Amino acid sequence: MIKANIAHGNLRRVVIVGGGFAGLELAFRLRGSNCQVVLIDKNNYHQFPPLIYQVASAGLEPSSIAFPFRRLFQDEKNFYFRMAQVNGVDAERKELLTSIGAIRYDYLVLAAGTTTNYFGNDGLQANTLPMKTVAEAMSLRNTILHNLELAETEDDEAVRSQLLNIVIVGGGPSGVEIAGALAEMKRTVVPRDYPDLDAAKMNIYLLNAGQRLLQSFSAESSARTERDLTRLGVRVMQNAMVTGCHNNEVLLADGRRLESRLVVWVSGVRATVPDGIPAASVGRAGRLLTDRYNRVKGLTDVYAIGDQALVQGDEAYPEGHPQLAQVAIQQARTLAANLKALQRDRPLKPFSYRDLGTMATIGRKKAVAEIGRLRFGGTPAWLLWLVVHLRSILGVRNKTVVLLNWMWNYFNYRQSLRLILNRD
């Protein structure tokens, strides 16, 4: 039998599943505490989701937004990282079941985030590309570039049109950001790199099932976003619910059809639920129901934080907190303090979310930001977005590389990252 090879010792063990914003922040906060920390993730690196769209559009290299866990915790005592798939939870024996064996825990923290939600439509899952991870962004980048290569040598106008059309499904921040990035790529890169292609025939469609983009933002910010995208050349389609995708066609609920060989699916997410979690503990979209202390309903010493959690009992957020990085980070900080308090028999502190605002970038010098009652867009919002995200990236090297890429791109759009790698 495969073993995780971790000596338990006398310290109480905290097993963290997922090294995203929530899991990583919790691991950081537990450094130096009187407990053993075991971090489990299917990848050996932390990725920075807000900039994944820039990898997909060939604006950044993957290593600029990914950082190895082992590098982050070098020489850290009582910390262990194991790369493994989580198969389930045995709550009675207090064991996490993984691809490298069962791992005993004193406290289990589920922070595995979410995966792409296709709402049970197998056709959409089979014929569209997601954009949740670095690996998926690389696949999307390869497909975009490969389709442009094929289009440049294609004789059949109908086939060329399918290759040049890009359909993005989802009007949230991810959809808006990748649409804006591809529109700028169409305007600045395609005419120069593919001189035998007519860039005007490249169409970027953004399909939104609702009545306005960025539903979590104000109507004012939504209107500004649609206006800016339209000026960039994106064809925004509201009330456009996608029901299927096959034979290079996107099918809409109202009967409309769009021909394309590349459909990007960013329309929804679903939390991952390990086997062994009772059905009564699972809420909307697979999120695990917890109390204000992030304790999973119906289980002992099992916690959930970040996008995987749906906290109940907060009157300010009766439907649960938004699935944002700041929520995940703040939950991790509260839980870290509470786990330390448990060691000392001190009272626990309920989680209370402090809203620091939300932002979305649209393109060069185009963004929207909402901080409290303050709502603004354009260059000030874009610069604020750059500063906030640059500060949040791990590692001095990564910050420097991203900053230099942004500066170089701002002045001349001449990145050297448009390589087609591992297309299969």
N, C-alpha and C positions, 0 to 999 in steps of 0.2 A: 504493500500500500504506500502511496506517495505521502510523505510527511512534510509539514510546514517547517519543521526544524527550528522551533522556538521554545527555549526553556522558560517555563512559567515563573519560577522563583517565588519569592515571598510577597512581591508587590502585586497590588490589584491591577488586573489587566483591562485596558480599554481598547477594544477592537473597533476600528473605524473603516467602514466600507465606502470607498470613493474618495479620490483626491482632488475634487473640484474646489470651488471657493469655500464651501462649508467644511468639508473634511480636512482640507489643508490648514485652514484657519484654526480649527480645533486642535490639530496636531501641533501647530506652532504654540498655541496657548497652553498646552499641557507639558511643554518642555520644562524640565526642572522640577516637575511635580512629583509627588510620591506615588507614581503609578507607572506601569509599563504600557507603552503605546504601540499598537500594531496597526499599520495602515495597509489596507488591501485595495488594489486597483487592477483592472484588466490591462492597463497600460503602465509603462514605467516612467511616465512623465505627467506633469500637470499642464493642462492646456488653458489658454486664455480665450474663452468663447466670444467676447465682444469683437475680436479682430479676426475671427475665422473667415469672415466674408472677404477680407483682404488677401488671404491666402488663396481663396477660390478664384479671385479675379487677378491673380498674379502680381499683387502689389507688395506682398511680403513673403519671405521664405518661411516654411513651417517651423524651423528651429528658432525663429524670432519670437514665437508665441507659445513655445513649449519649453518646459524646464524639468530635468530629471529629478525624481523624488530623492534618489540616493545622494545627489549633489546637495540638495537642500538640507539634508539631515546628516551630513558627514560628521563623524566623531561624536554624534549625539548619543548619550548613554540612555539605556532603557527604551530605545526606539528601534522598531523593526519594520522594514517594508517587504511585502511579498506581492509579486505580480501573479494574480490568479483570477479565475472566474468564480463568482459566487453562485452556488447551486441552491442553497436553502439555509434555513435557520431551524435548529432543534432547540426550542425554548426550554424544554424540560431539562435537558442535559447541559444547557447553556453553552451550545456549540454552534459555530458558524461553519456550514458545510461548503467546502470550496474544491476547486480542481486540484489542489495540492494537499487535500486532506481536511480533517475537522480541526478547527481552531477553537480552543476553549476561551471563554470570556467571562469577566466579572460584570463589565458593562459593554453593551454592543450599541454602536452608533451607526445608523444607516444614513448615508449621505451620498448615495450613488447617482443622484440627479435624475434626469429624464432621458427618454429616447424619442425618436420621431413617431408621431401618431398618425397612422393612415386611416384611422376610424374603421378598421375592419375591411378596407377595400384592397384586396390582393392585387388587382390590376394596377392601382396607383403605386403600391409598394414595388412591384416588379418593373414598372416602366418610368419611374421618376427617380431623380437623384436627391438625397437629403443633404443637409449642410450643418450637421451638429458637431462633428468632430474634425480634427486636423486631417485624419485619413480621408474622410468624406470630402473635405474641401479640396484635397489634392486630386481626388477622383473627378470632382467637378471641374477643376482647373484643366486637367488633362483633356476632358471631353470638350470643353469650350475651345481649346486650342486645336484639338484634332479636327473638330467640325469646321473650323476656319480653314485648315489645310485642305480638307476634302472639298470645301465649297470653291476654293480658288481654282481647282482643276475640273470641276463638275460641268458637264455640257448641258444636262437637263435642267431647265429653269425651275421646274417644280421641285426637284430634289435639292437644288441649290437654295431655294427659298426655305425648305424645311431645315436645312443645315444652318442657315443664318438666323432663323427665328429662335428666340429663347423665351420660354414661358416660365414665369415665376409665380408660384401659387402661395399666397399668404401675404396679408397686408400689415403684418406686425413689423417691429424693428428690423428683424433679419431680412424680410422680404424687401423692405424699403432700402436697406443698406446695400444689398447685393444688386438690386435694380439700379441704384445710382452709380455704383462702381462700374457695372457693365456698360451703362450709358456713357460714362466718361471714357471707357476703353474703346467703345465704338467711335467716339468723336476724335480721340487723340492717338490711339494706337493702331487701329485697323487700317486707316488710310496710309499710314507710313510702313507698317510691317507687311500689309497685304495689298500692294498697289494695284493688283489685277482684280481686286474685288470692289464692287460698288458698295461702300459703307452705308449709303442711303437705303439699301435694300435689307439691311440688318435691322430686324424689329425686336424690341424688348417689351414684352407684355408683363404687366403686374396685375394678377387677378386677385381680387379681394371679395370674399363671400359676403361681407357686410356692406354698410352704406358709406363708410369712410375708413381711411387708413388710420393706423395707430389708435385703436379703440381706447387704450388706456390713457391716452393724452386728451387734451381739451380739443373741442371742435376747431378752435382757432389754429392750433398746431397741426391738426389733421389737414385743414384746408391749405395751409402754407406748404406742407409736405407734398400734397398732390400737385400744387401749382409748380413747385420747384422741379419735381420729377418730370412733369409734362414739358417744362422748358428744356430739360435735358434730353428730351426725345423719348421718354418712356411712355408707352401706351397703357395708362391706368384704366382698369375696367372694374367698376363697382358692381355689387350684387351679382357677382360672377362665381357661382358655386360650381366647383368641378366635381363631376360624377364619375368620370372614367378617363383612362388614357391607354390607347392601344393603336397599333398600326400608324404610328407617328401622328396621331391626332389627340387633341385634348377635347373632351366632351363636357359641355356645360349643361346645367340643369334646365336652362331655357331653350335648349336645342342648338345653340351656337357651337361651332367647331373651330379650332385653331390648329393649323398644321405646324409641327415642330418635332425635331429630333432631340431636343434637349428641354426637359421639364424639371425645374427645380422645385422641390416640395419643402416648404417652410411654413406649413399651414397649422401645425399644432404639435404638442408634445404630450407624452404620457410618462408618468413615473414608473420606474421598474419595481416590481413586487417579487421578492424572493419566495420560493416555496417555503411553507411552514408558517407564513403570516396568516392569521385568521381572517376570514372574509369580513368579519365585523370591524376589523381594524383598517380596512381599505375604503377610502372615500372617492370623490370625483377624480376621474382621469388617473386612477391608480395611486393617488397620493395617500400616504399613511396618516391616519387620524392620530393626533397627539393632544395632550393637554398643554397648558401654558408653560410647562417645564420640559416640553418636547419628549415626554414619555409616551411611547406608543400605546394606544388603547388596548387593554386586554392582555398586555405582556409585562413581565417584570424585568427591570434592568435593560430594557431595549428602548432606544431613543431614535428619533428621526429628525433631521435638520435639512435645511436647504430646499431645493425644488421638490424633493421627495416627500416633504412633510406638509401636512395641512393642519395648522394649529387651530384648535377650537377653544372658545371661551373668551376671545378678545372682541369686545363690543365694537371696537373701531374697525375690525375686519371680520364680520360675521361669516363671510364666504371663504375665509382663509387669506393669508398674505400673498401679495404678488410674487411670482417666481422670478425674482431679481437677485443680482449678486449681493446687493447690500443687505437684503433680508437674510440670505444664507450666512454672510459674514457675521451679522449681528446675532443670529441664533447660535452660531458656533461660539462666540464670545460668552454669551449667557450660559450655555451648557458647560463650557470649560470652567467657569466660575462655580457652577452648581456641582460639578463632579468633585472639584476641590473642596467645596463646602461639605459634601457627603463624607469625605475622609475625616473631617474635623467635627462632625455632628453639629454643623451650623445650619441655620435656616436657608432654604432655597429661595432664589429670586425668579419670579415669573417673567417670561419673555415679553418685552414691549418694543414694538418696532418704531424706530425713528426714521421718518421719511426724509431722505436727503435730496430727493428730486430725481427726475428721469431725463434722459437725453437720447436722441437718435440722429445719426449723421446721414445726409442725403448725397452729398458730393462736395466737391471743392468749394470751400467757403459757404457751404449750405448745410444747415443742421437746425434742429429744434431742441429747446431745453425748457424744462419746467421745474422751478425750485420754489416750493411753497406757492404763493400767489403770483410769483414772477414768471412770466411766459415771454420768451424771446426766441429769435431765430437768426439766420444769416451768419455773417462772419463772427460775431461775438460768441454765438452758440457753438460754432464750429471750432473756434480756438479753445473754448472751455472743454469741449469734447476731447480734443487732442491732449490737453494737459491732464485731464482726469484719467484717461486711459493710459497715457504714458506713465503716469505715477503708479498705476496699479500693476504694471507688468513686472514680473519677478526678474531680478538680476540686472546688474549694471550693464553687462554686455548686451542683453536683450533690449534694454531701454535705448542704448546708444544706436544699435542697429536699426531699430524701428524709427527713431528720430531721424537718422541719416536717410533712410528710405523715404520717409515722408518729405523731407526737405528736397531731396533729389527729384522726387515725383512732382513736387509742387512747381519746380522751375522748368522741368523739361520732359517729364513723363517717359524717360528712357530707362526703365528698369531692365535688368538682364535676367529676369526670373521666368521668362516665358518658355520653359522647357517642358516637353511632354515626356513624363517619366512613368514607367509601370502602368501603362494605360489599361492593361487587362485587369 
